[in-house]
Amino acid sequence: MMQDNEQLDNTVIATLKNKDHSALSEQLDSLSCTHTDIIELLSQYQVLSEQDDDEKFDTWYDALCKEQLAVLKAFEVMRAHYEQA
């Protein structure tokens, strides 16, 4: 599991450097989740990250599947790009 997260993190860093969303778009478009799934995931992410309970956030984050992690990583990359613009 740690190796999977490390590989995702390396992909995020590479994407942040070149500011190209096409690889992220391809990855996200192939996922089986619905728009509702994504909205629910991002809502939970926002609420839990704003709380001071790191243990609760870590437990939630550790329980995410590979597709959910991919959505969150893509969200953070795209958000960083828009914040830098």
Secondary structure, 3 states (H helix, E strand, C coil): CHHHHHHHHHHHHHHHHHCCCHHHHHHHHCCCCCHHHHHHHHHHHHHHHHCCCHHHHHHHHHCCCHHHHHHHHHHHHHHHHHHHC
